[in-house]
Amino acid sequence: MGRRTFALLLAAACATGALTACSADSDSGGEQAAPAATSAPQSAAPSAAPSLSAKPTLGTAPAKAFSVKTRKLQLSRGKDRPLPTTVWYPASGNGPFPVIVFSHGLTGRPSDYNDLLTPWARAGFVVAAPAYPHTSGGVAKIDYTDVLNQPADASYVLTKVLALNSKNGDALKGRLDPDHVAAAGHSAGGITTLGMLSGTRDERLTAAVVLAGRVALPGSFTGPAVSVLVVHGKLDRTVPYADGLAAYKAVPWPKGLLTLPTAGHIVSSGKPFRQMVDASTDFWRSTLYGDAGAQRRLAQSDNLTGDF
């Protein structure tokens, strides 16, 4: 596929905005408290319920809802690829907490997804969201083709965040779980996430969530199995629902498809948003913690099909 063809295809298929408009990022390198999520995670006892996890573990996810802090990491994969990264993480608790790298859509910013990423952190996950150098909001000129480079960017960010687990004096030292890491993304970020499972494969990943994404990068799904949840609005006019369905069918591993019947490309409020938050959080709790209660809730979710 030529770069021009790819650019035209991606321009037609990807987001022109972010998931939801939320509070702006802090302009300092320090830490700040994040807004509270609308609901606390549910506790559950282990059972013999089927598991969606490609690498199942035993146990339950944290029963408490954590308060959340955010911080900024000034990362860069070379002088022409700055990757300023916002990290959402539990303010207390020893962990170890699974780590998720999140990729924004075209012209999006990490802060635009605060209302989604905060509940994940409250449930016991560390979420790192880079701003990509040529597709994020505020850049001088959007370069659609640079999505080709973003899977490697996301893997780089994941490596740098995981390194904090052994950094003396860091707030995350000894609190990260390097054996349970995941990727997620919206629209072009969903394309980026799928790219981490195919052409630019990151074999550390054990789970992934694709929001309004599609398969658009070169490569095929090979290597160790990764559990994947695809979430797509039935009324999406930017990335048609058929593209999300095709991405779901292309994944050869344990997977689920959450269809949001009344949602378009940007899901920011109401019942579809609440369902997306709840289902994705339970997916993480099931696949990254081995929580059987979360697995049962997923299996009973409306408009969710898959390998349950």
KOLTIZA-913761 format. One record per residue (C-alpha): residue number from 1; residue in one letter; chain; x, z, y. Coordinates in steps of 0.1 Angstrom, whole numbers, plus 5000, padded with zeros to 4 digits. Each point is the difference from the previous one (the first is absolute). Layout:
// residues N
+-------+-------+------+------+------+------+
| margu | torvo | keke |    X |    Z |    Y |
+-------+-------+------+------+------+------+
|   NUM |     A |    A |    X |    Z |    Y |
...
+-------+-------+------+------+------+------+
This chain:
// residues 308
+-------+-------+------+------+------+------+
| margu | torvo | keke |    X |    Z |    Y |
+-------+-------+------+------+------+------+
|     1 |     M |    A | 5000 | 5000 | 5000 |
|     2 |     G |    A | 5015 | 4990 | 5034 |
|     3 |     R |    A | 5002 | 5025 | 5028 |
|     4 |     R |    A | 4977 | 4980 | 5022 |
|     5 |     T |    A | 4974 | 4997 | 4972 |
|     6 |     F |    A | 5004 | 5037 | 4994 |
|     7 |     A |    A | 4996 | 5008 | 5037 |
|     8 |     L |    A | 4967 | 4980 | 5002 |
|     9 |     L |    A | 4986 | 5016 | 4969 |
|    10 |     L |    A | 5009 | 5035 | 5011 |
|    11 |     A |    A | 4987 | 4995 | 5035 |
|    12 |     A |    A | 4967 | 4991 | 4985 |
|    13 |     A |    A | 4999 | 5027 | 4974 |
|    14 |     C |    A | 5014 | 5031 | 5015 |
|    15 |     A |    A | 4988 | 5027 | 5025 |
|    16 |     T |    A | 5000 | 4995 | 5037 |
|    17 |     G |    A | 4995 | 5037 | 5006 |
|    18 |     A |    A | 5005 | 5033 | 4983 |
|    19 |     L |    A | 4978 | 5022 | 4979 |
|    20 |     T |    A | 4988 | 5024 | 5026 |
|    21 |     A |    A | 5009 | 5011 | 5036 |
|    22 |     C |    A | 5014 | 5035 | 4999 |
|    23 |     S |    A | 5023 | 5022 | 5021 |
|    24 |     A |    A | 5033 | 4985 | 5011 |
|    25 |     D |    A | 5033 | 5009 | 4984 |
|    26 |     S |    A | 5021 | 5027 | 5015 |
|    27 |     D |    A | 5028 | 4985 | 5021 |
|    28 |     S |    A | 5025 | 5026 | 4988 |
|    29 |     G |    A | 5019 | 5005 | 4968 |
|    30 |     G |    A | 4985 | 5034 | 4994 |
|    31 |     E |    A | 4971 | 5012 | 4980 |
|    32 |     Q |    A | 4964 | 5005 | 5010 |
|    33 |     A |    A | 4968 | 5012 | 4983 |
|    34 |     A |    A | 4977 | 4971 | 4988 |
|    35 |     P |    A | 4962 | 5002 | 5004 |
|    36 |     A |    A | 4981 | 5016 | 4972 |
|    37 |     A |    A | 4984 | 4978 | 4974 |
|    38 |     T |    A | 4962 | 5000 | 4996 |
|    39 |     S |    A | 5001 | 5015 | 4965 |
|    40 |     A |    A | 5023 | 5020 | 4977 |
|    41 |     P |    A | 5012 | 4988 | 4966 |
|    42 |     Q |    A | 4981 | 5012 | 4970 |
|    43 |     S |    A | 5016 | 5020 | 4973 |
|    44 |     A |    A | 4996 | 4992 | 4963 |
|    45 |     A |    A | 5011 | 5012 | 4967 |
|    46 |     P |    A | 5017 | 4978 | 4974 |
|    47 |     S |    A | 4978 | 4983 | 4974 |
|    48 |     A |    A | 5001 | 4971 | 4976 |
|    49 |     A |    A | 4987 | 4975 | 5026 |
|    50 |     P |    A | 5015 | 4966 | 4998 |
|    51 |     S |    A | 5029 | 4994 | 5024 |
|    52 |     L |    A | 5005 | 4970 | 5023 |
|    53 |     S |    A | 5037 | 5009 | 5004 |
|    54 |     A |    A | 5025 | 4976 | 4986 |
|    55 |     K |    A | 5024 | 5030 | 4997 |
|    56 |     P |    A | 4976 | 5029 | 4994 |
|    57 |     T |    A | 5011 | 5035 | 5007 |
|    58 |     L |    A | 4984 | 5034 | 4991 |
|    59 |     G |    A | 4986 | 5025 | 5024 |
|    60 |     T |    A | 4978 | 5001 | 5031 |
|    61 |     A |    A | 5005 | 4990 | 5036 |
|    62 |     P |    A | 5002 | 5028 | 5026 |
|    63 |     A |    A | 4967 | 5019 | 5003 |
|    64 |     K |    A | 5005 | 5008 | 5037 |
|    65 |     A |    A | 4998 | 4977 | 5030 |
|    66 |     F |    A | 5033 | 5002 | 5019 |
|    67 |     S |    A | 5004 | 4999 | 5038 |
|    68 |     V |    A | 5020 | 4969 | 5009 |
|    69 |     K |    A | 5030 | 4993 | 5022 |
|    70 |     T |    A | 5014 | 4967 | 5012 |
|    71 |     R |    A | 5035 | 4990 | 5008 |
|    72 |     K |    A | 5018 | 4968 | 5011 |
|    73 |     L |    A | 5030 | 4985 | 4982 |
|    74 |     Q |    A | 5020 | 4975 | 5019 |
|    75 |     L |    A | 5009 | 4977 | 4971 |
|    76 |     S |    A | 5015 | 4965 | 5000 |
|    77 |     R |    A | 5009 | 4975 | 4973 |
|    78 |     G |    A | 5026 | 4983 | 5020 |
|    79 |     K |    A | 5003 | 4996 | 5038 |
|    80 |     D |    A | 4972 | 4974 | 5001 |
|    81 |     R |    A | 4976 | 5019 | 4978 |
|    82 |     P |    A | 4990 | 5033 | 5017 |
|    83 |     L |    A | 4975 | 5019 | 4979 |
|    84 |     P |    A | 4988 | 5031 | 5020 |
|    85 |     T |    A | 4981 | 5020 | 4974 |
|    86 |     T |    A | 4973 | 5026 | 5004 |
|    87 |     V |    A | 4998 | 5026 | 4972 |
|    88 |     W |    A | 4969 | 5020 | 4992 |
|    89 |     Y |    A | 5007 | 5030 | 4978 |
|    90 |     P |    A | 4986 | 5034 | 4989 |
|    91 |     A |    A | 5011 | 5027 | 5025 |
|    92 |     S |    A | 5003 | 5026 | 4973 |
|    93 |     G |    A | 5005 | 5002 | 4962 |
|    94 |     N |    A | 5031 | 4994 | 4979 |
|    95 |     G |    A | 4987 | 4969 | 4982 |
|    96 |     P |    A | 5015 | 4979 | 4986 |
|    97 |     F |    A | 4977 | 4975 | 5018 |
|    98 |     P |    A | 4997 | 4964 | 4989 |
|    99 |     V |    A | 5011 | 4974 | 5027 |
|   100 |     I |    A | 4979 | 4971 | 5012 |
|   101 |     V |    A | 5014 | 4972 | 5023 |
|   102 |     F |    A | 4972 | 4984 | 5020 |
|   103 |     S |    A | 5001 | 4965 | 5016 |
|   104 |     H |    A | 4978 | 4991 | 5031 |
|   105 |     G |    A | 4981 | 4968 | 5006 |
|   106 |     L |    A | 5010 | 4973 | 5025 |
|   107 |     T |    A | 5002 | 5014 | 5036 |
|   108 |     G |    A | 4994 | 5035 | 4985 |
|   109 |     R |    A | 5019 | 5032 | 5006 |
|   110 |     P |    A | 5004 | 5030 | 4976 |
|   111 |     S |    A | 4980 | 5022 | 5024 |
|   112 |     D |    A | 4970 | 4976 | 4996 |
|   113 |     Y |    A | 4996 | 5013 | 4964 |
|   114 |     N |    A | 5002 | 5037 | 5008 |
|   115 |     D |    A | 4964 | 5007 | 4988 |
|   116 |     L |    A | 5009 | 4986 | 4966 |
|   117 |     L |    A | 5036 | 5013 | 4996 |
|   118 |     T |    A | 4992 | 5036 | 5012 |
|   119 |     P |    A | 4976 | 5006 | 4971 |
|   120 |     W |    A | 5026 | 4988 | 4976 |
|   121 |     A |    A | 5026 | 5024 | 5014 |
|   122 |     R |    A | 4974 | 5029 | 5000 |
|   123 |     A |    A | 4995 | 4993 | 4962 |
|   124 |     G |    A | 5037 | 5005 | 4993 |
|   125 |     F |    A | 5018 | 4967 | 5006 |
|   126 |     V |    A | 5028 | 4990 | 5024 |
|   127 |     V |    A | 4991 | 4967 | 5017 |
|   128 |     A |    A | 5026 | 4979 | 5018 |
|   129 |     A |    A | 4988 | 4971 | 5021 |
|   130 |     P |    A | 5025 | 4977 | 5017 |
|   131 |     A |    A | 4993 | 4977 | 5030 |
|   132 |     Y |    A | 5012 | 4966 | 4989 |
|   133 |     P |    A | 5023 | 4982 | 5025 |
|   134 |     H |    A | 4981 | 4967 | 5003 |
|   135 |     T |    A | 4964 | 5008 | 4990 |
|   136 |     S |    A | 4991 | 5033 | 5016 |
|   137 |     G |    A | 4981 | 5006 | 5032 |
|   138 |     G |    A | 5020 | 4997 | 5032 |
|   139 |     V |    A | 5027 | 4976 | 4988 |
|   140 |     A |    A | 5007 | 4971 | 5023 |
|   141 |     K |    A | 4989 | 4973 | 4975 |
|   142 |     I |    A | 4983 | 5004 | 4967 |
|   143 |     D |    A | 5019 | 4981 | 4972 |
|   144 |     Y |    A | 4976 | 4996 | 4970 |
|   145 |     T |    A | 5028 | 4988 | 4977 |
|   146 |     D |    A | 5018 | 5033 | 5004 |
|   147 |     V |    A | 4976 | 5015 | 4976 |
|   148 |     L |    A | 5023 | 4984 | 4974 |
|   149 |     N |    A | 5027 | 5027 | 5010 |
|   150 |     Q |    A | 4976 | 5030 | 5000 |
|   151 |     P |    A | 5001 | 5009 | 4963 |
|   152 |     A |    A | 5037 | 5006 | 5003 |
|   153 |     D |    A | 4995 | 5019 | 5033 |
|   154 |     A |    A | 4975 | 5023 | 4983 |
|   155 |     S |    A | 5023 | 5006 | 4971 |
|   156 |     Y |    A | 5028 | 5009 | 5024 |
|   157 |     V |    A | 4977 | 5025 | 5018 |
|   158 |     L |    A | 4991 | 5015 | 4967 |
|   159 |     T |    A | 5037 | 5005 | 4991 |
|   160 |     K |    A | 5007 | 5016 | 5034 |
|   161 |     V |    A | 4971 | 5024 | 4997 |
|   162 |     L |    A | 5008 | 5010 | 4964 |
|   163 |     A |    A | 5036 | 5008 | 5012 |
|   164 |     L |    A | 4986 | 5028 | 5022 |
|   165 |     N |    A | 4993 | 5019 | 4967 |
|   166 |     S |    A | 5037 | 5009 | 4999 |
|   167 |     K |    A | 5008 | 5002 | 5037 |
|   168 |     N |    A | 5009 | 5035 | 5010 |
|   169 |     G |    A | 4979 | 5014 | 5028 |
|   170 |     D |    A | 4973 | 4974 | 4997 |
|   171 |     A |    A | 4964 | 5011 | 5000 |
|   172 |     L |    A | 4995 | 4979 | 4968 |
|   173 |     K |    A | 5030 | 5011 | 4981 |
|   174 |     G |    A | 4991 | 5008 | 4964 |
|   175 |     R |    A | 4963 | 4992 | 5007 |
|   176 |     L |    A | 4998 | 4963 | 4989 |
|   177 |     D |    A | 4993 | 4987 | 4965 |
|   178 |     P |    A | 5022 | 4969 | 4994 |
|   179 |     D |    A | 4983 | 4993 | 4967 |
|   180 |     H |    A | 4966 | 4994 | 5015 |
|   181 |     V |    A | 5002 | 4976 | 5029 |
|   182 |     A |    A | 4974 | 4974 | 5011 |
|   183 |     A |    A | 4993 | 4972 | 5025 |
|   184 |     A |    A | 4969 | 4992 | 5020 |
|   185 |     G |    A | 4990 | 4976 | 5028 |
|   186 |     H |    A | 4973 | 4983 | 5019 |
|   187 |     S |    A | 4996 | 4962 | 5004 |
|   188 |     A |    A | 5035 | 4987 | 5006 |
|   189 |     G |    A | 5011 | 5034 | 4989 |
|   190 |     G |    A | 4980 | 4994 | 4968 |
|   191 |     I |    A | 5019 | 4968 | 4995 |
|   192 |     T |    A | 5032 | 5020 | 5006 |
|   193 |     T |    A | 4990 | 5025 | 4974 |
|   194 |     L |    A | 4992 | 4973 | 4974 |
|   195 |     G |    A | 5034 | 4985 | 5008 |
|   196 |     M |    A | 5016 | 5033 | 4990 |
|   197 |     L |    A | 4984 | 4996 | 4966 |
|   198 |     S |    A | 5010 | 4963 | 4995 |
|   199 |     G |    A | 5027 | 4979 | 5016 |
|   200 |     T |    A | 5018 | 5029 | 5018 |
|   201 |     R |    A | 4993 | 5025 | 4972 |
|   202 |     D |    A | 5006 | 5037 | 5006 |
|   203 |     E |    A | 5001 | 5016 | 4966 |
|   204 |     R |    A | 4997 | 5035 | 5014 |
|   205 |     L |    A | 4964 | 4994 | 5007 |
|   206 |     T |    A | 4974 | 5016 | 4977 |
|   207 |     A |    A | 4968 | 4993 | 5020 |
|   208 |     A |    A | 4988 | 4978 | 5028 |
|   209 |     V |    A | 4969 | 4996 | 5022 |
|   210 |     V |    A | 4992 | 4966 | 5015 |
|   211 |     L |    A | 4975 | 5000 | 5029 |
|   212 |     A |    A | 4985 | 4966 | 5010 |
|   213 |     G |    A | 5031 | 4983 | 4987 |
|   214 |     R |    A | 5008 | 4969 | 4979 |
|   215 |     V |    A | 5027 | 4984 | 4979 |
|   216 |     A |    A | 5020 | 4979 | 5025 |
|   217 |     L |    A | 5037 | 5005 | 4993 |
|   218 |     P |    A | 5021 | 4982 | 4974 |
|   219 |     G |    A | 5006 | 5018 | 4966 |
|   220 |     S |    A | 4981 | 5013 | 4970 |
|   221 |     F |    A | 4990 | 5034 | 4987 |
|   222 |     T |    A | 5028 | 5011 | 4977 |
|   223 |     G |    A | 5018 | 5032 | 4990 |
|   224 |     P |    A | 4986 | 5034 | 4994 |
|   225 |     A |    A | 4963 | 5005 | 5003 |
|   226 |     V |    A | 4986 | 5013 | 5033 |
|   227 |     S |    A | 4965 | 5013 | 5005 |
|   228 |     V |    A | 4982 | 4980 | 5028 |
|   229 |     L |    A | 4969 | 5007 | 5020 |
|   230 |     V |    A | 4986 | 4970 | 5020 |
|   231 |     V |    A | 4975 | 5008 | 5028 |
|   232 |     H |    A | 4982 | 4972 | 5017 |
|   233 |     G |    A | 4969 | 4995 | 5022 |
|   234 |     K |    A | 4975 | 4976 | 4988 |
|   235 |     L |    A | 4994 | 4987 | 5035 |
|   236 |     D |    A | 5037 | 4995 | 5009 |
|   237 |     R |    A | 5004 | 4967 | 5019 |
|   238 |     T |    A | 5037 | 5004 | 5006 |
|   239 |     V |    A | 5011 | 5003 | 4964 |
|   240 |     P |    A | 4970 | 4990 | 4980 |
|   241 |     Y |    A | 4988 | 5022 | 4972 |
|   242 |     A |    A | 5008 | 4973 | 4975 |
|   243 |     D |    A | 5037 | 5004 | 5009 |
|   244 |     G |    A | 4998 | 5037 | 4994 |
|   245 |     L |    A | 4983 | 4993 | 4966 |
|   246 |     A |    A | 5027 | 4975 | 4991 |
|   247 |     A |    A | 5027 | 5026 | 5008 |
|   248 |     Y |    A | 4982 | 5025 | 4978 |
|   249 |     K |    A | 4998 | 4975 | 4971 |
|   250 |     A |    A | 5037 | 4990 | 5004 |
|   251 |     V |    A | 5012 | 5036 | 4995 |
|   252 |     P |    A | 5009 | 5003 | 4963 |
|   253 |     W |    A | 5001 | 5038 | 4999 |
|   254 |     P |    A | 4975 | 5029 | 5002 |
|   255 |     K |    A | 4979 | 4993 | 5031 |
|   256 |     G |    A | 4968 | 5006 | 5019 |
|   257 |     L |    A | 4979 | 4980 | 5025 |
|   258 |     L |    A | 4980 | 5019 | 5026 |
|   259 |     T |    A | 4975 | 4976 | 5017 |
|   260 |     L |    A | 4986 | 5011 | 5033 |
|   261 |     P |    A | 4967 | 4980 | 5003 |
|   262 |     T |    A | 4994 | 5005 | 5037 |
|   263 |     A |    A | 5036 | 5000 | 5013 |
|   264 |     G |    A | 5020 | 4973 | 5017 |
|   265 |     H |    A | 5038 | 4997 | 5004 |
|   266 |     I |    A | 5005 | 5032 | 5021 |
|   267 |     V |    A | 4983 | 5031 | 4985 |
|   268 |     S |    A | 5002 | 5028 | 5025 |
|   269 |     S |    A | 4968 | 5021 | 4998 |
|   270 |     G |    A | 4969 | 5009 | 4981 |
|   271 |     K |    A | 4993 | 5000 | 4963 |
|   272 |     P |    A | 5024 | 4972 | 4991 |
|   273 |     F |    A | 5029 | 5018 | 5017 |
|   274 |     R |    A | 4991 | 5033 | 4984 |
|   275 |     Q |    A | 4998 | 4983 | 4966 |
|   276 |     M |    A | 5034 | 4982 | 5005 |
|   277 |     V |    A | 5016 | 5033 | 5010 |
|   278 |     D |    A | 4985 | 5020 | 4971 |
|   279 |     A |    A | 5007 | 4973 | 4973 |
|   280 |     S |    A | 5036 | 4994 | 5012 |
|   281 |     T |    A | 5008 | 5037 | 5001 |
|   282 |     D |    A | 4986 | 5005 | 4965 |
|   283 |     F |    A | 5019 | 4970 | 4989 |
|   284 |     W |    A | 5033 | 5016 | 5012 |
|   285 |     R |    A | 4990 | 5033 | 4985 |
|   286 |     S |    A | 4993 | 4984 | 4967 |
|   287 |     T |    A | 5030 | 4977 | 4998 |
|   288 |     L |    A | 5027 | 5021 | 5017 |
|   289 |     Y |    A | 4990 | 5035 | 4990 |
|   290 |     G |    A | 4982 | 4992 | 4967 |
|   291 |     D |    A | 4969 | 5018 | 5012 |
|   292 |     A |    A | 4972 | 4995 | 4975 |
|   293 |     G |    A | 4972 | 5012 | 5024 |
|   294 |     A |    A | 5010 | 4972 | 5024 |
|   295 |     Q |    A | 4999 | 4975 | 4972 |
|   296 |     R |    A | 4965 | 5010 | 4991 |
|   297 |     R |    A | 4988 | 4997 | 5036 |
|   298 |     L |    A | 5015 | 4965 | 5002 |
|   299 |     A |    A | 4983 | 4990 | 4968 |
|   300 |     Q |    A | 4967 | 5011 | 5016 |
|   301 |     S |    A | 5005 | 4983 | 5034 |
|   302 |     D |    A | 4974 | 4975 | 5012 |
|   303 |     N |    A | 5012 | 4964 | 5001 |
|   304 |     L |    A | 5032 | 5008 | 4982 |
|   305 |     T |    A | 5010 | 4981 | 4969 |
|   306 |     G |    A | 5032 | 4999 | 4980 |
|   307 |     D |    A | 5020 | 5014 | 4971 |
|   308 |     F |    A | 4984 | 5034 | 4998 |
+-------+-------+------+------+------+------+
